[in-house]
Amino acid sequence: MYRSELGRVVTTRGIIREIFRKAESEFAILENGLPIPTQNLLYIARMEG
């Protein structure tokens, strides 16, 4: 779940492939290639197994 640039709360299912830092910002890259600023992430469920 994350807060979009427009302020809406968006639920998306996917796997975070990597997290990278650029200047002062940190981005999570989802498996579909969508970059989301980590400060916009509201909830991350860790998969077990």
Summary of the structure (lengths in Angstrom):
residues: 49
radius of gyration: 10.9
end to end distance: 21.3
largest distance: 34.8
contacts: 86
relative contact order: 0.27
helix: 6%
strand: 43%
